[in-house]
Amino acid sequence: MISSLSSRSLLALASLAALVAGCGPDCTKYTGDLTLVLGSGNASNPSQFAALTDGASVELARGNQGGQHVWLLVYAGNACPSPPRVRAVVRGVDGTNLGFALSEGIPWVPAPDNQLATEPLAIPVQRDNICRIIYQGATLEVTVTDGSGRMAQRSVRIHGATFAGFVPERDCVATFPDGGATDAARD
């Protein structure tokens, strides 16, 4: 009789052998540039894609554990359908990391116009950083590596954010006492 640990090990080895034997997608046929369109999304409705352009304001959403998140969706063209690696960083104007998320091994989903889309990716943003995004802006930097190893990077400049129940004039007064004209944290 095979123990449950041994049977799980055998199953993992069989899956690996199937992948090596070519049962996964043939990524060699995907050549040329991997194209990306960054968009905001919604975890409860992933088809709600809104492309982000420079100067866009983002909507922050409350997470299940009380945090704040920017929901990111990425549409990709000419991508190998093998699960991608997605790295997203929200950077302040001074280069500081205001939010970070990494997704590996989550499969693509079909998107319009023969593209593939990532599952919605929650980028956590600390409450203290909301004021920086609102008053100073930030850059959303995204790197996607598809199953063939091709990498594409895109960034979009964010200027402003909304967050239900968050009033910048009230909630940002400690960091921006004059409504964003100066940053008290730098003084």
C-alpha positions as CSV (number, residue, x, y, z in Angstrom):
1,M,0.0,0.0,0.0
2,I,1.4,3.4,-0.9
3,S,1.3,6.2,1.7
4,S,-0.6,9.4,1.0
5,L,2.8,11.2,0.9
6,S,4.2,8.8,-1.6
7,S,1.0,9.0,-3.8
8,R,1.2,12.8,-3.8
9,S,4.9,12.6,-4.7
10,L,4.1,10.2,-7.6
11,L,1.3,12.5,-8.8
12,A,3.6,15.5,-8.8
13,L,6.3,13.5,-10.7
14,A,3.7,12.3,-13.2
15,S,2.5,15.9,-13.7
16,L,6.1,17.1,-14.2
17,A,6.8,14.3,-16.7
18,A,3.7,15.2,-18.7
19,L,4.8,18.8,-18.8
20,V,8.3,17.9,-19.9
21,A,6.9,15.5,-22.5
22,G,5.0,18.4,-24.2
23,C,1.5,18.2,-22.8
24,G,1.6,21.9,-22.0
25,P,1.1,24.6,-24.6
26,D,3.7,24.9,-27.3
27,C,5.2,28.3,-26.6
28,T,7.8,28.1,-29.4
29,K,5.2,29.4,-31.9
30,Y,4.8,32.7,-30.1
31,T,7.4,35.0,-31.5
32,G,7.5,38.8,-31.8
33,D,6.6,41.3,-29.3
34,L,4.4,40.6,-26.3
35,T,1.9,43.5,-26.1
36,L,0.4,44.7,-22.9
37,V,-2.5,47.1,-22.0
38,L,-2.7,48.0,-18.3
39,G,-6.2,48.4,-16.8
40,S,-8.0,48.8,-13.6
41,G,-10.3,46.0,-12.7
42,N,-12.7,44.6,-10.1
43,A,-12.3,41.4,-8.3
44,S,-16.0,40.7,-8.2
45,N,-16.4,41.5,-11.9
46,P,-13.2,40.6,-13.8
47,S,-14.7,41.5,-17.2
48,Q,-14.9,45.2,-16.0
49,F,-11.7,46.3,-17.7
50,A,-10.9,50.0,-17.9
51,A,-7.6,50.8,-19.7
52,L,-5.3,53.1,-17.7
53,T,-3.7,56.0,-19.4
54,D,-1.2,58.5,-18.1
55,G,-2.8,60.9,-15.6
56,A,-5.5,58.4,-14.7
57,S,-7.0,58.3,-11.2
58,V,-7.4,54.9,-9.7
59,E,-10.1,53.5,-7.5
60,L,-8.8,51.9,-4.3
61,A,-10.9,49.1,-2.8
62,R,-11.0,47.6,0.7
63,G,-9.5,44.2,1.0
64,N,-11.0,41.4,3.1
65,Q,-8.5,42.0,5.8
66,G,-9.0,45.8,6.0
67,G,-6.2,46.8,3.6
68,Q,-6.5,49.0,0.5
69,H,-5.8,47.7,-3.0
70,V,-5.5,48.9,-6.5
71,W,-7.1,46.1,-8.7
72,L,-5.0,45.5,-11.8
73,L,-5.9,43.7,-15.0
74,V,-3.5,43.2,-17.8
75,Y,-4.5,42.4,-21.4
76,A,-1.8,40.8,-23.4
77,G,-1.5,40.1,-27.1
78,N,0.7,37.5,-28.7
79,A,1.2,35.8,-25.3
80,C,1.9,32.1,-24.8
81,P,-1.1,30.7,-23.0
82,S,1.1,29.1,-20.3
83,P,0.6,30.8,-16.9
84,P,2.5,34.2,-16.7
85,R,4.5,35.9,-14.0
86,V,3.1,39.3,-13.3
87,R,5.0,41.8,-11.1
88,A,3.4,45.2,-10.2
89,V,4.8,48.0,-8.3
90,V,3.3,51.4,-7.4
91,R,6.2,53.9,-7.0
92,G,6.0,57.3,-5.5
93,V,7.5,60.3,-7.2
94,D,10.7,59.8,-5.1
95,G,11.0,56.2,-6.2
96,T,9.7,54.7,-3.0
97,N,7.6,51.5,-3.1
98,L,4.0,52.4,-2.2
99,G,2.6,49.0,-3.1
100,F,3.8,45.7,-4.6
101,A,2.2,42.5,-5.9
102,L,3.5,39.4,-7.6
103,S,1.5,36.7,-9.3
104,E,2.9,33.4,-10.5
105,G,1.2,30.4,-12.0
106,I,-2.3,31.8,-12.3
107,P,-3.7,31.0,-15.7
108,W,-4.7,33.5,-18.3
109,V,-8.3,34.0,-19.1
110,P,-9.8,34.9,-22.5
111,A,-10.1,38.6,-23.3
112,P,-11.6,40.5,-26.3
113,D,-9.8,40.8,-29.6
114,N,-7.9,37.5,-29.3
115,Q,-6.0,38.7,-26.2
116,L,-5.4,37.0,-22.9
117,A,-6.1,38.7,-19.6
118,T,-4.6,38.2,-16.2
119,E,-6.8,37.3,-13.3
120,P,-7.5,40.5,-11.2
121,L,-4.3,41.2,-9.2
122,A,-4.7,43.1,-5.9
123,I,-1.8,45.5,-5.3
124,P,-1.9,46.4,-1.6
125,V,-1.4,50.1,-0.7
126,Q,-0.8,51.2,2.9
127,R,-3.3,53.7,4.1
128,D,-0.5,56.3,4.7
129,N,0.4,56.0,1.0
130,I,-3.1,57.0,-0.3
131,C,-2.3,60.6,0.4
132,R,0.9,60.5,-1.6
133,I,-0.9,59.0,-4.6
134,I,-3.7,61.6,-4.4
135,Y,-1.5,64.7,-3.9
136,Q,1.8,63.7,-5.6
137,G,0.9,61.0,-8.0
138,A,2.6,57.7,-8.6
139,T,3.8,55.4,-11.3
140,L,2.3,51.9,-11.8
141,E,5.1,49.7,-13.2
142,V,4.1,46.2,-14.5
143,T,6.3,43.5,-15.9
144,V,4.8,40.3,-17.4
145,T,6.8,37.2,-18.4
146,D,4.8,34.7,-20.5
147,G,5.3,31.0,-20.8
148,S,7.9,31.4,-23.5
149,G,10.1,33.6,-21.3
150,R,9.3,36.8,-23.2
151,M,9.1,39.8,-21.1
152,A,7.2,43.1,-21.5
153,Q,7.1,46.1,-19.3
154,R,4.6,48.9,-19.2
155,S,4.1,51.8,-16.9
156,V,1.4,54.4,-16.4
157,R,1.5,57.6,-14.4
158,I,-1.3,57.7,-11.8
159,H,-2.5,61.1,-10.6
160,G,-5.1,60.8,-7.9
161,A,-7.1,58.0,-6.2
162,T,-10.5,57.6,-4.8
163,F,-11.3,55.4,-1.8
164,A,-14.8,55.0,-0.3
165,G,-15.1,56.8,3.0
166,F,-11.7,58.5,2.6
167,V,-11.8,62.3,2.5
168,P,-8.3,63.7,1.5
169,E,-9.0,67.1,3.0
170,R,-9.6,65.4,6.4
171,D,-7.6,62.2,6.2
172,C,-4.4,63.6,4.7
173,V,-4.0,66.6,6.9
174,A,-1.1,65.1,8.9
175,T,1.0,64.5,5.8
176,F,-0.3,67.3,3.6
177,P,-1.5,70.1,6.0
178,D,-2.0,72.6,3.3
179,G,-3.9,70.4,0.9
180,G,-1.0,69.0,-1.1
181,A,1.0,72.1,-1.7
182,T,3.8,70.7,0.4
183,D,4.7,67.4,2.0
184,A,5.1,67.8,5.8
185,A,6.8,64.4,5.9
186,R,9.8,65.8,4.0
187,D,10.3,68.9,6.2
